[in-house]
Each structure stands twice: as C-alpha cells, then as structure tokens.
Amino acid sequence: MEKPSSERKPEVNRRDFLKGAAASAGAAMGVVVLEGCAGLTRVGPAAAIPAFKPRDVVRIGFVGVGGMGTNHCNNLLKIEGAELRAVCDIVPEKVAHVQRLAEQAGKPKPVGYSAGPWDFKRMCDREDLDLVYTATPWEWHVPVCLYAMKTGKHAATEVPAAMTLEECWQLVETSEQTGRHAIMMENCCYDRSEMMVLNMVRKGLFGEIVHAAGGYLHDLRALKFSSAGEGLWRRAHGWRLDGNLYPTHGLGPLAWYTNINRGDRFDFLVSMSSAARGMQAYAAEHFPPDDPRRKEKSVLGDVNTTLMRTVNGVSIMLQHDTNLPRPYSRINLVQGTKGIFRGFPDQIYVEGRSKEHEWESPEAYRKEFAHPLWVTMEEKAKGAGHGGMDFIEDYRLIKALRHGWYPDLDVYDAATWSAVVDLSVKSVAGRSRPVDFPDFTRGKWKTTPAIPIFDADQPCRA
C-alpha cells in the first residue's frame, strides 16, 4: 500500500541541495530564506474560481469520523438538502457508528469505506458525490482535499487546512486548476461573540481598526497523552515542530475583522516560543517511571507568540498555548481609534459610550449588535457542537452549494490562515527573525470585497 506523504523518504536531488545551501547562507547573513523563495510567490495571476453550481441536493462523502467528524455528520443529517452518501475511516467501527446514526435519523445508510488509509481515493472516485469532507489527522487534510478536487468534487477540511507552505500552494493551485473549492471549516468565525464583534466592526463602533489579538489557549495535556482520539497523533507534532501549530481558531475571526484577502493582507510575521516544559512535567506527575511517555521530548514551546503586520498597518498578536494548566481562551481582541473589545470574558470600552477608563459588560450592546445570522439560526443551532457554531458553519456551506453562491470561506483563506504554522516554525528556528507572508491571491486581495453582514439565506459575496 502506498505510504502517506509524511512517511515517504524524500529523494535528495541537486535542486534540494541548492535550496539547503541557500538557506544556510541566508542564516549566516541574519535573514530567513524561505524554501527556494517559491514558498512566497508563484508565477502568473490567480485563476478565477467560480461560485458553486446550484443543486437541489448536496451529495457528501466524509473522511475521518472520529469526534469532530461524527459531530459534522450529525449536523449534516439534520440539514435540509444534505445527503450523506459515503463514509470513510481506517476504523471500521467508526464507519458503522455513522451508518447507524444515518439510519436512526431516517436517512439512507451511507456506503462505508475502511480498507486502509488511502481508501478515501476509492470513495472520491465515485461519480455520485458533490462534496468531500475530511476531519482526519492534520497530515491527511491536503491529500484528501487534492484528490477530491482532482476527481471533480469540492473539498471541505477541518483545521488547519495544511501544515506547510508547499501544501498551502497545492491547495490553491489545484482549486484554481479544477474550478473546485477547498474550504476550511473554521467554526470560530461563526461563534456568537465573534459574529457580534464583526457586526460592531462593520458598523464602525470601534473606529478604524489598528490592532487585534487572538489565539488558541487550551489545556490539552490529558487529551494529547490519551490512548484514543487525538492522543494517537496530535502530540507527535510537538516532537518535531516548534511554532504556532494551531493558528486558525484565533486568527479566522480576526482576519474577517481586518479584511484579510479582502482589502488587506498579511505582510510579515515574527514568532517566539517559550521553553518546552509542560508535557514533560505532566508525564512525570501522571505516569509511572517505566512508562515510555516519560521519556518523550517535546520541542514545541509551551507558549508561542506570533506577531503579524498587514500591508495596511494593522498589528496582530496570535498565541498558541496547549501544554500548560489554564482556563480556555481565544483572546478575541480588536482595537480601533474609538474603542476596544476583548473576550474570555467579554469586555468592551467605547469612547463616548462607556464610563471613562473603565471596562463594561457588553450585555447592553448584544441586542443592538447581534449578528443577524445568529438571530435567525439560534433555535436551529441549539444542542449542536461548540455552542451551535458547528451547525451554523455546516448550514452555511450546504446553503451555498444548493443556491450556487460563492462560499463564505475560500481556498485563499484556508491557505493564508494555515500558512502561519510553517512561517512561525521558520521564524522560531531563525531566532525570531521576520519572514514574509505569501500572497496566495496574487493580487486579488486588492479588489475582493470584505465579508458583509449576511443573514442565513444571503450570500457572503454578490
């Protein structure tokens, strides 16, 4: 059986040797040289990716039905016009579980695929699918999405969409070449507070936005050391990568607030990590001396801080913190010339409305600035994952496919937000030197309109 890309032994050729020599020379001169400089740019303008073709029913194949995958499947079984045709997972019992969920919901039993890690290709080869989801471990997101698009399907992936710059470019170029969309399912863009803040930003409550901050600060030590679920693969990334490995939950909403790829773009970033102590300390406290997990050495700094600046001068601070004891936070801060909002817990200060120099609760603002999507969708989203935002993101994608709209999130968002993984790793390795951001849109960011304030049955782009 063919090995996944992460397991294949790369060939050493003249081009790779020259790229390595260039990187070494650059490091000696105090600059970071990105992979062959091709990681930053591609020749030629971006090709237009059309809106979805309208259809009455969206026929779906799903790859990876663990916790988050099953969550999506439960949503899709409840959304009008969504039809779960096929399910793929390397664990047959997980496939059978989703098949039972479909039958319990009064829907046809989806066809199961579980003949090894590459069996998703056999599923994608079917002609009766419009959309292929993936909620697999991170390293499989790009292989599934690329094959889905090349076989004529649209692709939707959990976060991050990609782990390297080259993978980000592969998603963009394949989407442009095939005319099929690759959408990253960033649920935090659809959370109630984030959408309220977006409405506040669009209505000018904070004036001109000059700074924002976000992150993923979540104690995942028990999950990473678990013998099931994400514990089977997630902590292994920390053995070899030091940077922001999970940027998009915090960054996605900030990108909407600041019009990234829609009037502005990221210009460069710098990244710094603390020492790596949390995982080793947790293992020493919870496992017996002969447990092999006591011997693991994580290189992932416990707290990574990445600073970004946009072409238009907005500064953004992004943090990643999953190896230390702490309450959950995504920070969700946005600051402008007239006021500031910060989350977890939510607080607001608006010049001329708030008591001078004092934070206030945003409760008095919630009715005035509630996002219309949440006003419409609140009842339908009740009981769904992560407070309802998971259902709303699935609903919006299916709605766009059925009506022939352009999706809320596109492949340029997927690539741009995910690129922080590789760029932050490069900056940390280069002693926090600046690294430039690729323009995956190749200039289209200058003319693409900002995300508007849309309702449940309205497109995000004309």
N, C-alpha and C positions, 0 to 999 in steps of 0.2 A: 504493500500500500504506500502511496506517495506520502512523504513526510510533510508536515506543515512548514511554512517558510521559516518559522523560528527555530526549527530543528535541522534544517538543511545546512550542510557545511559550505560556506561561501568559497567560490573559486578566487584565487589571487591572480590578478592579471596586471598588465602594465598600467592601465588606467587607474586601478585601485592603488597601485604603488605610488603613482604620481600624486594622487589625491592625498595620501598619507604624508608624503614628503612636503606637500604644500601646507598641510595642517601643522606639521611640526615647525616649519619655517615661520608660519604666522604666529604660533605660540611664542616662539623666541623673540618676535618683534613686539609682543604685547597686544596682539589682536586675535580675535576668534575668526577662523576661516571656516565657513560652513561647507558642507560636503560638495566639493567641486564647484562651489558657487552656484551650481544648478539647483540647490535646495531653495535658493531665494527666488529665482526667476525662471520662466520658460519663454521660449521664443514664440512670438506671434500673439495676436489678440485672443481673448477668450471667445469661445463659440457660444452662441445663444442657446440656452436650454429652454425648450418650450414649456408652457403650462401643461398640466395633466390633460389627457384626453378624457372627456366626460364618459361616465358609465353608470349604469343603474346599480350594479353590484361590484364590490371590490373583492376579488378572489385572492386569498392570502395564504402564503406558506410561512411557517415560523421555524426558525433555527435556534435551538437553545432554550429549553423550557424549564429552567430552574426557578428560583424565586421570582426574579423580575420578569422572566419570560412568561411564567404562568400568570402573573399579575396582568401583563398586557393581553394575554389570551382571554382572561376573564372579562376584560373591558371590551375586547373585540366581539365577544359572543353576545354582548348587550347592545352594540351599536348598530343602528339600522343601516342596511346596505353592506355590512361587512360579513364576509363568508370565509370561515377558516377551513381551507381545503386540505392542507397538509401540515404535518408537524414533524420536526427532525430533532433528535438529540442522541448523544452517544449512549445514554442510559435508557434502555427500553421501558423501564418502569415510569419514567417521567413522560415519555410519549403516551403511554397507556393512561396515565393520570389525566392529561389534557383531553384525550379522546373521550374519557368518561365525563369530563366537565362539559364537553360539547353535547353529548347525548343527554345529560341531565338538564341542559338548557333547551332541549327540544330541537337541537340542530343536527345536521348530518355528521356522522363520525368522520373526522379528517383522516386521510391516509397517513400512516406512520412510516418514518424512515429512521433507522438506528443501526445501520450496518457500517459503523466506524466513523471517524472524524470527518471524512470527506464525503459522506453520503448526502450532504446538502446539495452537491452537484447534481445527483440523480433527481432530487426534488426540484431543483431550479430548471432542469431540462424539460419539465412538464410544460405543456402549452396552455394549461388552464389556470395560470396564475398571473396576477397583475402586480402584486407587491410581495416582497420577501423581507420579513423582519429578521434581525438577529439580536439575541441577548446572550451571547456566548462570552467566554473569557476574552479580554481585550485583544489579544493577538490574533483572534479569529475574525474580528469585525471586518477588516479590509478584505481578506479572501472571500468571505461570504458576499459582501456588497459588490465586489468586482465581478464575480461570477454571475450574480443575479442580474446586473446591468447588461453584461455581455450576452445573456440569454433572453434579453428583451423585457426584463422586469424592473420595476422601480425598487429601490432598496431603502430600508429604514434600519438604523442601528442604535443600540444603546451606547452610552458614553464611556470613555471618549471614542470618537469615531476612528482614530488612528493613533499610533504611538510614535511614528517617525515622520519627518518632512517628506521623505520619498513616498510613504504611504498616503500622506495628505494629497500630494500631487497626483498620485494614481487615481484616487477617488475623483478629483476634479476633472482630470483629463478623460477618464472613462465616462463620466457623466456627460461631458460635452460631446464626446465622440458618438455615444449611443443615443443621446437625447433622453436618457432616463435619469430620474432624480435619485440622489443619495441623501437622505435626511437623517440627521442625528436627533434622536428623541430626547431632547433636553427638557425634562419635565419642570425644572425650577423656573423656566421662563413663564410658566403658566400658573405658578402659585399665586394665591390671593394677594398677599402683600406686595410681591414683585409687580404684579399687574396693576395694582393700585398706584404704586410708585411710578410706573410707566405713564399712567394717566396724569399724574401730578406733573411729571417732567414735560409731557406734551402740552399741558395747559399753562406752562411757564411758571408754576408755583415757586420753583427754586431759582428762577432766572437762567442765565447761561451756565451750563454745566462745565465745571473745570476740573473736578476730581471725583473719583469713585473708588470703592474698595469692596472686595468680596473674597470668598474662599470656601474651602471645604474643611471644616474643623470638627472632627467626629472621632470619638474614641472607638477604633476598630480592632483593638488588640485581641479581644476574645474571638471576634469573627475571623481575623487573619490566622489565628492559631487553631481554629476549628478543623475537625477532620471531615467536614462536609461543606457543601456550598462554596462560597468564595474562598474559604480557607484552603481549598485544594489547589489554588493557583495564585491568589492575589498577593500574598506576602512574598512570593518568589520574585516579583518585580523589584522589591526593595533590596534584594540581594545584589543587584547589578546596576540599578539606576538611582541617581540622587538628583532630585529636582521636584517639580510640581507634577505628580503623576495623575492627578485627577482634577483638572482645572475647570471643567465646563459648568458645574453646578453653580459656582460663584460667578463665573465670568459671563455666562449666557445672558442673564438679565442686565448686567452692566453694559454688554455690547448693544442690547436693544436701547437702553437709556441714552447711550452716547453715539448711536447711529453708525456702528462699525460695519463696514462694507456697504453703507448706505449714506454716503456723505462724508465719512471719515474712515480712517483705517489705522491699525496698529503700525507704528513706525519701528520701534526697537524695544528691547527689554533687557533688564539685568536681574540676576537671580542669585540668592544666597541661602544656604542651608545651615541649620544648627548641627551640632554633633548628633550622632545616632546612638541613643541610649535606651529609648523606651522599650523596644522589643526585647532586648537582652534582659533588661530589668524585670519585665513581665514574666519572661520564661524562667528566670532564676527564682521568682517568687511562687510560681504556679506549677512547675513541673519537677519531678524527682531528678536527682543528679545524673542518672543514666539515660534520661530522655534525650534523644538526638536533637530535639528543638532547642535544648540548652546550648548547643554548640553552633547554632546558626549565627552568621554575622551579617546583619543588615547594614547596607551602606546608605540607605535612604535617611537623610537628616530628619529628625523628629519634627522640626518646623521649617518649612521652606517659605521664603518671602520673595515674591517676584514683583518688580516694578516695571510698568509699561508706560509708554508715552505715545499718544496718537499724533498723526500728521497735523491735526488742528490744535494740538497743545493740551489735550486732556491727559492728566496723570491717573494711573490706575494701579492700586496695590492689590495683589492677589496672594492668598496664603493657602498652604496645604499642611494639615496637622492631623494625622490619624494614628500616631503611635504613643500618645500620652493621655493620661486621665484628664477629662474635661467635659463640660456640657457641650451639646451640639450648637453649631453656629455656621451661618454662611455670610455673616457680617452685613451684607447688603446696604452699603453706604453710598449715597450720592450727594454731592455738594455743589452748589452754584452761587451765583452772585447775590441771590435773595434768600437762601436758606439751605437747610440740610436735613436729610433723613438718614437714620441708621437703624438696623434691625437687630433682633435677638437680644433683648426685647426691642420692639419697635418704639422709636422715639423720633420727634420731629421738632424743628425750630424754623419758623418762617418770620423773617423780618417784617414788622408791622402787624403781625397777627399773634405771634407768641409773646409771652411775658419776656421782657428783655433779659438776655443772658441765661435763660432757663429752658431746659427741655420740657416738652409737654407730650402727653399721650396723643397718638394720632386718632383716638376714638372720635373726636369731634370732626375729623376730616373724612372718615370712612364712607359715610353716606354720600357726601358731595363728590368724592373722587373714586368711588367704587368702579372698577373696570366693568363695562357693560357685558363682557364675556362671562364674568363671574355672576353678575346679576341674573343672566339668562340660564347659566349652566349649574348653578349651585345645587338645585334639587337633584338633577340627573347625576351629578358627581358624588353625591353623598355615599359614604361607605367604600368608595374606591381608594386605591393605594395613595399614600403620602398626602392625605387630606383632600383628595379629589383631583389634584393636578394631573395625575397619571391618566385618569379618564378623559380629562379635557384635552390633553395633548393627542391622545389616540383619536378622539372625536374629531378634532380639527384636521388631522391628516386624512381620515376617511372622508370627511366632508369635502376637502379639497379635491381628492381623487374623483369623487362622484360628480362634482359640479364642474370639473375642468378648470380649477383655479391653480395658480402658482402656489406652492406650499409656503407656510409661514417661515420655516427654516429651510435653507437650501444647502447645496454641497459646499458653497463658499463659506458659510457659517461653520459647517462641520469641520472643514479643513483649517480655518483660521483659529477657531477656539481650541481645537485639538493640537495644533502646532505648538502650543505652549509647553506641552510635555517635552518634546525634543529640544526646543530652544532653551528651556530652563535648564535641562540637563547639560547642554553645551555651555551655558553661561556659568553654572556652578563649577563645572570641570575647568573652566578658564579663569578661575578666581574672580567670578562675578563681573567679568568684562561684558560690555554691551554686545548684543547680537541683533542684527537687523531682522525684521519680520518680512516674510514673503508677502507679495500681493497676489493672492490666488485669483483675484478677479481680473488681473491685468488691466487695471484702469477703470473697470466698470463701476467701482465704488463711487466714482465722482458723479455719476448720473442716476444711480439706483435710488429710488425714493425710500425714505425712512419708514419703519414699521408704523402704521397708523393705529388709531384706536378703533378696533373692529369688534363687532358682535359675533355671536356664534354662527350666524348664517351669512356672514360677509367675508369676502376675500381680503387677504392682507395686502394684495397688490392688484392694481387695475389691469 
